[in-house]
Each structure stands twice: as C-alpha cells, then as structure tokens.
Amino acid sequence: MNALSKRLFSTSSIVRSTFTESALPLDVSSPIQAKHLPRVLHRRIAKRLFQIAVTEGQSPSDVPLPNPFLVQKGNRRSDSEVTGEARYHWKRPIISNRRQKQLLQFYPAVDLPISDKSSASSSSSSFLSSSSRPVKWDEGTTVNWTGELKVKEEPTKNGVYAGRKRMFKGHKDERNREQKIADRQVRLDGMEKRIKEWRQGRSDEKIRNRPSLPF
C-alpha cells in the first residue's frame, strides 16, 4: 500500500475490514465511534470541532457537518428569468468518487456517510438507509452528516429511444422526409389550377402563332 493509500485509509486504531459486516447491529441509527472512521473523515471532524471550540469556547453536544461524499447546496443565486424558481450554487463532493470506492473496499458501507456509491458497492445494501449514521466523538459530542442523497429515476423504457437525451441522427432523407411530404402536399393542392393555367397558356400561344393571311 503506497503513502496515499495509508494516509487515506489508516485510522487512529485498527482498520475495520469488511468481514465485520456480519457482526454489525441492525439498528443503523445508532452512533458509530469516531475511532472506527477513516483518517480522512476523522481529521475533518477534528478540524471542525477545533474551529467551533476556538470561536465559541466550548464544544456543543450536536454538530452538523456537510457530508463529504455528496454534492452540497451553496449560496443562493438570482432567480430564474423564465420560471422564477430559486437557483443555488452547488459544491462538488470533497472526496471524489474514486476515493469513495476505495474506502468502501476497506470499510463497511454502514460506517461511512451515505452516498450513491454505497448501495452499489456494498454487499450489505439491505442494511443501508437514506440517512448517514451519526458519529460519537471521544468527548461526548455527536456529529451528524448533512446532505440529501438524490435518487436517480430510471426512465421508462419504450422503444429504441428510451433514456436517450438525443435522438439518432438518421439518414438525410429520413431527416428531411416531413418537410418533403409537406412541400409535396402544397403542390398537389394547387395542381388543378396550374394544369388549367398551362392549358390556357398553350391555347393562347397557338392562337398567337396562327398566320394572319388566309393562305
């Protein structure tokens, strides 16, 4: 294991391997001890608690902390000019998807904050819930991960275009077929009038080309 992996996965205690999933309690709402978290999460909690202790002078009992695995909502932007709905700035996850998959290989998914990778990569997906487990800090402080996991709705499959943002390009004659049929119908609608005008024009031309002399 290289230096990056050691820094990412090592904790203040032993690393919990995936075979401990069978011994985990079914109550996923129970807090998890901070010593069982990866070092990258342990340091983030410690940094946040240190900032609160410096500013407020004491550590609160409950501390909300943004989930580093999820996209977080930022400041509000100007409302939409079309629909009038509120728009916000969005912050990317602090821990990338690649590192999330690496963490799931060394830690049970129920111990980590909730993410869209946990249900797909963990063998204990039946024990997962829509919210993350709170973290029990050494000093008695409970840390709650904030952030909403958006569930992607699978599109209804109906034909070859199901779930596609753009249709197939197709051949040029297929793309121009509707316009070609419309132009053809316009010509057919005035066909009788054009035939009548053409015959009248031919008749007038014969009359003009007749010689004025009788012989």
N, C-alpha and C positions, 0 to 999 in steps of 0.2 A: 504494500500500500504506500503510495507516494505521500509527500508532505501535504499536498492539498487535501487528499482523502482523509489523512489523520486529523487535520485541522477541522475538517467538516464533520466528521463522524465521531470523534472522540468526545467523551464527557468527563465530568469530574469523578464519576465512578466507573463501573464496568459498562461495556456496551451491551445492550439487550439484544439478543439475537431473535430471529423470527420463530424459533421453536417455543418461545414463551407465550405465543398467542393462545395456545390451548388452555393455559392456566389463567388467562385474563378474566376478570369478573364481567358478567353480562351487563352490569349497570355502567354504561359508558358515560353517564353524567357525573360519576364520582371523580374527584380531582386526582390528577397524576402528580407524583412527586417530581420536583424540578430536576433532581439528580438523574432521572431516567431520560431526560431530553437530550437531543444532540447539542453539541457545544455551540453551534451557530445560533440555536434558539436560546440556550442558557445565557449566552453573553448578551443577546438582545434584551432579554428580560432584566438582567442585572443592570444594563445601561439605563433602561427606562426607570427602574426603581431608584437608581442613584440620582437621576435628574429630578425626580419628584422629591426625594429626601433633601436635595440642595435647595430647591425652591420653596417647599412647604415646611421643611424642618422635621417631618415625620413621614413614615410610610403608611399609606391608607390600607384598609383591610381588603378592598376590591380595587383592582387596577385594570382598566380596559386597554388592550394593546392590539393594534391592527394585525390581522393575520398576514404573515409574510408570504403565504402561498397563494393569496387571492388578489385580484385587482381591487384597489381601494378608490372610493369616491373622494375627489378633491374639492376645491373651491367651486363655487357656482359661477357659470359663465352667463353671458347675455341670453335672454330667452330667444327661442326660435322665431324668426320673422314670418314663417309660413304657418306653423301650427300654434305658436305661442307657448309651447311647453318649455319647462325649465331644462337647461343644459348644464352639465358639470364637466370639470376636468377629471380625468381618470389617471391613476398612478399604476404603473406596472408592478407585478409582484417583485418583492425584494429578492426572493430566492427563485431562480429560474426553474423551468420545467425539467431540465436535465438533472439539476441537483435534487429536485424533489423526487425523481425516480430513483436516484442513488440513495437517498435517505430511506425510501420505502423498502429497499433491499436489506437494510440493516436494522430497521426499527418497525415495530408493528404499526399499522395504519391508525389504530385507535389511540395511540400515544401522541401522534403528530396532529397538528392543526388540519382541519378539514380542507380538502382541495379536490379538484376534478380528477387528479391522478390517483387518489387514494382508493376510490371504488374500482378503478380499472386495474390497478397493480397489486392490490392486496387480496390474499386468499380468504380473509375474514371480512368480506364486504357485507355479510349479513349482520355484523355487529355495529356497522357504521351508522351514524345518524346525520341529520342535516346541520348540526352544530358541533363545534370543537369541544373537547374536554377541557375544563379549567385546570390550571396549573397551581399546585400547592407549593408556595415558596418556603424556604427554610425558616424565615422569620414569622411565618403565620399569615403572610399576605397571599391572597388568591388572585391570580391573573386570568382574565377572560379574553379569549381571542375574539376580535370583532371582524365583521365582514360577511357578506352574503354570497353563498355559492349558487351561481346561476345554472339551472339545469337546462341543457340544450334540448329543444323539442325536435324530435325526428320528423322530417317531412313525410307526408303521406305519399307512398309510392303508387304512382298511377302512370304507367307508360314509360317510355324511354326518357322523358324529360323530368322525371321525378327527382327533386332535390338539386336540380341544376340551376345556377344563377343565370346562365346564358344558354340560349337555345343553340342547337347545332347550326353551323354556318350553312351547310347545304350547297347545292349547285346554283349557278347563277340563274338558270331558267326557273328553278324552284323558287328563288327569292323574288323574281320578277313576275311570277305567274299571276298573282292577284291584279297587279296593275295592267298586265297584258289582257286579262279577261275583261277588266273594266273598259279599256280602250276599245276592245272588240265589240262590246255591247253598245257603246256610244255610236260606233259606225253602223251597226245593224239597225239601230233605232231610226237613223236618217237615211237608210238605204233606198227606200221607195222614192223619197223626194229627190235624191241625187240621180236615180235612174230616169225619172221623169224629166229632170232638167237636162240630162245628157241627150235623151232622145229629142227633146225640143231643140237643143242646140244643133244636133245633126240635121234635123229637118230644115232649120233656118239656113244652115250652111249650104244645103243643096239648092235651096231657092235662090240664094245669092250667086251661086256658081252657074245658074242657067244663063245661056246666051240671050241677049236682048233681041236679036234678029230671029225671025221665024225660020231661017234656012241655015 
